[in-house]
Amino acid sequence: MPHYSFAPPSGLPAALRSGSGRSSLEKPNRWLFVRRADRSSPPTRGEIGGDRKIERPPAQAARILSIAALSFLLFPTAAFAHASDRGYVLLLPTGHYIAGGALAVAASFGVLWLVPTGALGRLSRLRLALSACLPDLRVATSWISLAVLALLVAAGWFGSRDPLSNPLPLVVWTLFWIGLTMLTGLVGNLFGWLDPWRGPALLLGRKKDTAPSWLDRLGYVPAIVQFAAFAWFELIYPAPDDPARLAWAVSVFYLVNLAGVLAVGHTNWTARSEPFSVFFRIVSKLAVLERRDGRLALCLPGGKLAATEPLPVSGVLFLLLVLGSVSFDGLMRTFAWLGAIGVNPLEFPGRSAVMVENTAGLVLVPALLAGAFFAAVWAGERLSGEPAPLARAAGTLVWSIAPITLAYHFAHYLIALLVNGQYALAAISDPFSRGWNLFGTADNYISAGLVMGPGAAWILWNCQAGAIVLGHVLAVVLAHMLAERLHGKRSVAVRSQVPLTILMIAYTVFGLWLLSTPTGA
């Protein structure tokens, strides 16, 4: 995600330094203020407080900062280790790191060897009906979503240039990319109800057409290209939080996909070409709620995958791109990565200075992940003794990667959601910075203390580690279920899963390491 990072001068912990090595207190007024490190971006309110409802007289602010600096110097382990994109990133304690990895290993092999044949498939089919019939209001909600999107884009162009006061960056990066993904993994495909192209497509008679042959041949390639552009803008571009630039990016994205919808029909385009329709549909397979034929039912997490068709190779690459890009979001600010590209992590020069290196990393990490996944599937099929075609095996088993994707998304962005979600709730009440209070939230107190202190740190560390371990366990369970469906025999399925299980364990340890390793950008 885009950064609100602190890059301190030598001798001070990262939480008190800006990315350019300048003092954190740069704004000569009465607000406790932290500016963004990248000089190419507009000034922003920082993660500690910001300038909303945290007013301090200059002398009092100076005293507070002095005491805080002294406490960081004398008791560095008692403070959160560093601040990062859109919130605090607390380093995972070593004990959690080791315990999480051990639990992942034990649970993985326990699932492989102890689960009876067919048991997972039977469990996945369990349903508990919750409602008899639900009205389909997706056309109406599509128009509402389009109107809200237009309002947000207008706020990006004509509202405040402060990313923590303008609702567009907060809604896009916090509520949409973080919050909606988490909610989708819990309750189902909410983006299907928010889809801003459905209403216009129906109005123009382009909701459903026969898919042209060239679109079938492309597969998920349009979604891959668009998501790669999204990830590059989010992680590499120097100023993804700038409201005006983000408004242009959102407008271009919407119009490109509207053109696709008008060219081949809404159903055909959103099935494989529009990246967020594809992404949220994949994540929704893990949800505990299922809507089928207008009826709502409760199911087990991942239960909807029991009858899911294999993804084509391009679909496999799309899902691995998503996981790889989120992983690189964590890797790109670690001391290890910064050292590898020749950057002093305590004097981060800003995004614009490392665009080439980070672009290479954004290509490299998903490519390595894809290579490792296909190699593990190939090795597993050879080991099984009854190998299935590689494309079919990979397309079936890649669904088991979805829980790891969602779990790491949750762990990586949880703190950002807790802090910047508060700014988003305040900003939507006054989208154009006119002093409005449309929803009664404009004057909300922004509590950074929500993620500070030993009690909060303990809860957050356990939530992050627990999410990654549980996501891994669910992934192994689903992989075993899918392998049984692929091969039909338990012994063959177990043998085929050994290499993929090893890969999942390694990736889980990697995810825990990302949460526990020092970061400096």
C-alpha positions, 0 to 999 in steps of 0.5 A: 500500500502507499506509504506514510512512513517515518525515516529518522535521523541516525540515533532515533528509532524509525518511529520518530524519523521521516524518510528524508532524514528530516525532523517529523515536526515540519509544519510550524503551527499548533498541530502535532504533524508528521509529513510524508517522506517522499518529496514528490507527494503532497504533505500529509498528516502522519500516522501518529495523530494527524491534524484532526482533533489532536491539537497541542500547544507548541510548547506542550507538543515539544515536551511530549515529543521530547519525552517520547524520544527519550522513552524510545532511546531508553526503552526501544523494545517497549515501543512499536518498532516502526511505522509504515503504510497507512498505519502502524506495523508492529513487528511480530515477536520471535516467539510468535514467529517460531510457534506459528511456523511449528503449528503450520508444520504440525497441522499440515502433516496432520491433515495429510495423514489423518483425515479419512477419505472423502471426509472433507468433501462431505463436510464441504457440502454441508449447508444451513439455510438462512432465508427463503428468498432474497431480492436481486437489487444489484442493478439499483446498487450498481447505480448507487455505486457509480454515483458514489464513485463519481462523487469520490472522483470529484472530491479527488479533483476539487477537494483537499489535497491532503490524503488523510482529509480527502475521501478518495485515497482513503476509500480506495486504499483503505475501505475498498482494497483492504476492508472490502477484501476482508469482508468479502472473505467473510460474507461473500462477493459484495463487489457483485452488488457494488459493480459500477458497470452493471447498471450502465450495461443494462441501460445500453443493452450490453449486459449479456452477449455471446463472447467472441472467440478472441476473448476466450483465447485471451483468458485472464490476460486482460485482468492480469495486465490491469491488476499489474498496473494497479499494483505498480501504481499502488506500490511503485508510483511515487504519489499514489495517494495524491487525490488528483492523480488518483482521480485520473487513475480511477477515471481511466480504469473505469472508462477502460473497463466500460469500453470492454463491457460495451464491446463484449457485454457485461457478463463476458468482460467481468468474468475474466477481464475486469480484475476486481470482479475476478479477484473478489469472486475468487476471495468470496469462495472462502466466505461462510455465506452462500447465495444461490438461486436467490437463497442465502445459506451458511457453509464452512469456510472454503466449502464452495470450492468443492464444486468449483471448476479448475482455472485455466493457466492464465487464471492461475497466474492471476491469483499468484500475481495477487499473492505475489504483489501483496507479499512484495508490498511487505518485502519492499520495505524490509532491511533485507530488501533495502540492503539488497538494492543498496539503500540505507534503511534508516535514510530512505530516499523516497519512492522515486529513487527506487522505482526501477529496483522496486519495479524489478522486484514486483515482477520477480516475486510473483514470477518466483512464486508462480515458478515454485507453485508449478514446480511443486504441482509438477513434482507432486503429480510425478510423485503420485504415480498417477499424474494428471495433466499439469494445467488441470492439476495446477488449475484445480489446486491453485484454489487452495492458495486463496486462503493464504492470499486472504490471510496475508492480506488481513495480517499485512493490512490490519493495522492500516485498516484500524488507523486509516479507517478512522480517517476515512469515516471522518473524511466521507462526512466532508468530502470537499473540505467545506466544513460539512458533517453529512454523516456526523463523523467529521469531528470524530477523534482519531485514536492512534492509541488503538494500536499502541501499548502492550495490550493492543500490541499483544492482541494485534500480534496474535491476530496477525500470527493467528490469521497466517497460521489458520490461513495456511491450515485451511489452504492445506485442508482445501488442497487435500480435498481438491487433490482427492477430487482430482485423483479419486484415491486418498493414497494418490492424493496424499502423495501428490500433496507433499511438495505443495504442502512443503511450499505452503509451509515455506510461504507461511514461514515467509509471511511470518518472517515479513511480520517479524523482520525490521523495516525501514521504508 
